[in-house]
Amino acid sequence: MHWAVSFIVYCKPTTEAYQQWQIDTFAALKTAYDQKLSEYNRWLNQQAYLAGQYGANPAIDRQTERQIEETLHRVHHRPALRELRCLAH
């Protein structure tokens, strides 16, 4: 003779267990969010630095060009440096 028994079990977490799950889940999401936000801010700062370094502002670029031109002009018109430049060629 064989017998078969079947059970259906319905489980419901306790209020305390559900609240702890909410706290743990929120903490995990907040940690992941903070990490991604930190990575993004680091990337954003790097992009801002690189943009400032590589010519995102035409006015600053033009000012730098003028300074270089003035410096080259001064160097070119100094007799001693002109002679040295000629000797180098």
Number of C-alpha atoms within 10 A of each C-alpha: 2 3 4 4 4 5 5 5 6 5 6 8 9 9 9 9 11 12 12 12 13 12 12 12 12 12 12 12 12 12 12 12 12 12 12 12 12 12 12 12 12 12 12 12 12 12 12 12 11 12 12 13 11 9 12 12 11 9 10 12 15 12 11 12 12 12 12 12 12 12 11 11 11 11 14 14 10 10 10 11 13 13 11 10 12 9 8 7 5
